[in-house]
Amino acid sequence: MSTSAKTFPIWAFFSLLTNGILMLAVILLIWQQQRLSAFFGIVTSSESINLNNSPQIVTPDLGRRHQLTYQEWVDILKQEAKVASDQHPGHLSILAGDSLSLWFPPELLPEGKTWLNQGISGETSNGLLNRLKIFDRTQPEVIFVMIGINDLIRGMSNGVILDNQRQIINYLQKTHPTAQIVVQSILPHAAEEATWKGKDKLLAVANSRIRELNQQLQSISTKKGVKYLDLYPLFTNKQGNLRREFTTDGLHLSPEGYIVWRSALQIYGEIELKSQRQNPSGEKG
């Protein structure tokens, strides 16, 4: 059977994405040698984000959210999503997830988009699934999902986590049929080097298990026809644990860690734009 040209764009996309990640890994090694902290200073002083410059969506006071109950948190996200749905800002991208998404510095999010952060600290896959309806009326171009580490810490089985992930994908595909859905891999933790207050629970989750879960998550994403962004290898050291310079406590990310994530989002965006130009009809192979 001859190879169909229609299948090329998808395979090309994954090939380009892999090459981009490898390229990014090399760049990160160079950054490390030149001190990431110095680079971070340059980035934060020279870049701005549409969210901060736009009256449509107000950047939340993240520090205040430490004192909020879960329901109070949800209520704030509802208000922010309502503003986005009422104003219809251009090039809307949504971050859906837990504290890793929540604490993404607004000034480090890729430019040229309006970002709506729908992260909640301590969130689980079931919690996220139950509150996806909050931003039903928004019209995002892209929805980035990262969820699962808190499920693992709380002792949830891989089967339950993956089933929730399937339901999340199904819901987003049905509710936002024109949006790109990007499932992001679960990040590693720093193992014995972690200083997070829940270290014992964290150590009960082997990074090898996270890798296996990510492989299954990638398979699900492929079957569902959504994008999968593998961030995991960008954050690991030789032992397969979260690199010290990319974390504040072995679980949460440092500014340098968010620079890595930002770079991956930028490369993904560039690859996706090229893919769209090559396949403007949006046909799937």
C-alpha positions in Angstrom: 0.0 0.0 0.0 1.4 3.4 -1.0 2.1 6.0 1.7 -0.6 8.6 1.7 0.6 12.2 1.6 -2.2 13.1 4.0 -0.4 11.3 6.8 2.8 13.3 6.4 1.9 16.4 8.3 1.2 14.6 11.6 4.3 12.5 11.4 6.2 15.5 10.4 4.8 17.4 13.4 6.0 14.8 15.8 9.4 14.5 14.2 9.8 18.3 14.3 8.7 18.4 17.9 11.2 15.8 18.9 14.0 17.6 17.1 12.9 20.8 18.7 13.0 19.3 22.1 16.5 17.9 21.5 17.6 21.3 20.3 16.1 22.9 23.3 17.9 20.5 25.6 21.2 21.5 24.0 20.4 25.2 24.5 19.5 24.5 28.1 23.0 23.0 28.7 24.5 26.1 27.3 22.3 28.3 29.4 23.4 26.4 32.5 27.0 27.1 31.8 26.3 30.8 31.3 24.2 31.0 34.5 20.5 30.8 34.1 20.0 33.3 36.8 21.6 36.0 34.7 19.5 35.1 31.7 16.4 35.2 33.8 17.2 38.8 34.8 17.3 39.7 31.1 14.1 38.1 30.3 12.0 39.6 33.1 13.3 43.1 32.5 12.7 43.1 28.7 9.6 41.2 28.0 5.9 41.9 28.6 2.8 39.9 28.2 -0.5 40.8 26.6 -2.4 39.7 29.7 -0.7 42.5 31.7 -1.3 45.1 29.0 -4.9 44.2 28.3 -7.9 45.5 30.4 -10.0 42.4 29.5 -8.4 40.0 31.9 -6.8 41.0 35.2 -3.7 39.1 36.4 -4.7 37.6 39.8 -2.9 38.3 43.0 -1.4 34.9 43.3 0.0 35.4 46.8 -3.4 36.0 48.2 -4.6 32.7 46.9 -2.7 30.8 49.6 -5.4 31.8 52.1 -8.3 30.8 49.9 -10.5 27.8 50.3 -10.9 25.6 47.2 -14.4 26.9 46.6 -13.2 30.5 46.9 -10.5 29.7 44.4 -13.0 28.2 42.0 -15.2 31.3 42.3 -12.3 33.6 41.3 -11.5 31.4 38.3 -15.2 31.6 37.3 -15.0 35.4 37.4 -11.8 35.5 35.3 -13.3 33.0 32.8 -16.5 35.1 32.5 -14.5 38.2 31.7 -12.7 36.2 28.9 -16.0 34.8 27.6 -17.6 38.3 27.6 -14.7 40.1 26.0 -13.5 37.4 23.6 -9.8 38.5 23.6 -7.8 37.5 20.6 -5.5 34.4 20.5 -6.8 33.1 23.9 -4.7 30.3 25.4 -5.7 28.6 28.6 -3.5 26.9 31.2 -5.5 24.2 33.0 -3.9 22.4 35.9 -2.5 22.6 39.4 0.0 24.8 41.2 2.6 24.3 38.5 0.4 26.1 36.0 -1.0 28.5 38.6 2.4 29.9 39.5 3.6 30.4 35.9 5.0 34.0 36.0 2.7 36.0 33.6 5.8 37.9 32.3 7.3 34.6 31.2 4.3 33.3 29.2 5.0 33.4 25.4 4.0 36.7 23.8 1.4 37.2 21.1 -1.4 35.5 23.1 -3.9 36.3 25.8 -3.4 33.9 28.7 -6.1 32.7 31.0 -4.7 30.8 34.0 -7.1 28.2 35.4 -4.7 26.5 37.8 -5.4 25.7 41.4 -2.9 24.7 44.0 -3.2 21.0 45.0 -5.6 20.2 42.2 -6.2 16.6 41.1 -7.4 15.2 37.8 -10.8 14.6 39.2 -11.0 18.2 40.5 -10.0 19.6 37.2 -12.5 17.4 35.4 -15.3 18.6 37.6 -14.6 22.3 37.0 -13.8 22.4 33.2 -17.3 23.8 32.7 -16.0 27.1 34.3 -14.5 28.2 31.0 -17.1 26.6 28.7 -18.1 29.9 27.1 -14.6 31.1 26.3 -13.2 30.7 22.8 -9.6 29.5 23.2 -7.3 28.7 20.4 -5.3 26.4 22.6 -5.9 24.7 25.9 -2.7 23.4 27.7 -3.4 20.7 30.3 -1.0 19.5 33.0 -2.4 17.4 35.8 -1.6 14.3 37.7 1.2 14.8 40.2 -1.2 15.5 43.1 -3.1 12.3 42.3 0.1 10.3 42.6 1.0 12.0 45.9 -2.5 11.1 47.2 -2.1 7.5 46.3 -4.4 7.3 43.2 -3.9 4.4 40.9 -2.6 4.9 37.3 -5.9 3.5 36.0 -8.0 6.2 37.8 -5.6 9.0 36.7 -5.6 7.9 33.1 -9.4 7.5 33.0 -9.8 11.0 34.3 -7.4 12.2 31.7 -9.5 10.6 29.0 -12.6 12.2 30.3 -10.8 15.6 30.4 -9.8 15.2 26.8 -13.3 14.1 25.8 -14.9 17.0 27.5 -12.6 19.6 26.0 -12.9 18.1 22.5 -16.7 18.3 22.8 -17.0 21.7 24.3 -14.2 23.4 22.4 -14.2 21.7 19.0 -12.1 24.3 17.3 -9.4 24.6 20.0 -6.1 22.7 20.0 -5.8 20.6 23.1 -2.3 20.0 24.3 -1.7 17.4 27.0 1.5 18.1 28.8 3.5 15.4 30.5 3.7 15.1 34.3 7.0 16.5 35.5 9.5 14.6 37.7 10.4 15.4 41.3 13.7 15.8 42.9 13.6 12.6 45.0 15.9 12.6 48.0 16.9 16.2 47.3 13.4 17.5 47.8 12.6 19.8 50.7 8.9 20.0 50.1 6.8 19.6 53.3 5.2 16.4 51.9 8.5 14.8 51.0 7.6 11.4 52.4 4.6 11.1 50.2 6.6 12.4 47.2 9.3 9.8 47.7 6.6 7.1 47.6 6.1 8.0 43.9 9.0 6.8 41.9 10.0 8.9 38.9 10.1 5.7 36.9 6.4 5.4 37.5 5.8 9.0 36.3 7.7 8.1 33.1 5.5 5.0 32.6 2.4 7.1 33.2 3.5 9.7 30.7 4.0 7.0 28.1 0.4 5.9 28.6 -0.7 9.5 28.5 1.0 10.0 25.2 -0.6 6.9 23.8 -4.1 8.1 24.9 -3.4 11.6 23.4 -2.5 10.0 20.1 -5.6 7.9 20.0 -7.8 10.8 20.9 -6.2 13.0 18.2 -4.9 15.7 20.6 -1.3 17.0 20.9 1.1 15.7 23.5 4.0 17.9 24.7 6.7 15.9 26.4 8.3 18.2 28.9 9.6 15.5 31.2 13.1 15.0 29.6 13.8 18.7 29.7 13.7 18.8 33.5 15.7 15.7 34.4 19.3 15.2 35.6 21.4 12.1 34.9 19.6 10.2 37.7 16.2 10.9 36.1 15.1 13.3 38.8 14.1 17.0 38.7 17.2 19.1 38.3 18.1 21.2 41.3 18.3 24.5 39.5 14.8 24.1 38.1 13.0 23.7 41.4 12.4 25.6 44.7 11.6 22.6 46.8 11.9 19.4 44.7 8.3 19.7 43.4 7.5 23.3 42.4 9.4 25.2 39.8 11.9 27.9 40.1 12.1 30.9 37.7 14.7 29.0 35.7 12.3 26.0 35.5 9.6 28.3 34.1 12.0 29.5 31.5 12.5 26.0 30.3 8.7 25.5 30.2 8.3 28.8 28.4 10.9 27.8 25.8 9.1 24.5 25.1 5.8 26.4 24.6 7.5 28.8 22.2 9.0 26.0 20.2 5.7 24.1 20.2 4.0 27.2 18.9 6.5 27.7 16.1 6.2 24.1 15.0 2.4 24.2 15.1 2.4 27.4 13.0 4.6 25.7 10.4 2.3 22.6 10.5 -0.8 24.8 9.9 0.9 26.6 7.0 1.7 23.2 5.4 -1.8 21.9 6.1 -4.1 24.9 6.1 -7.3 22.7 5.7 -6.6 21.1 9.1 -6.9 17.6 7.7 -5.7 14.8 10.0 -3.7 12.0 8.6 
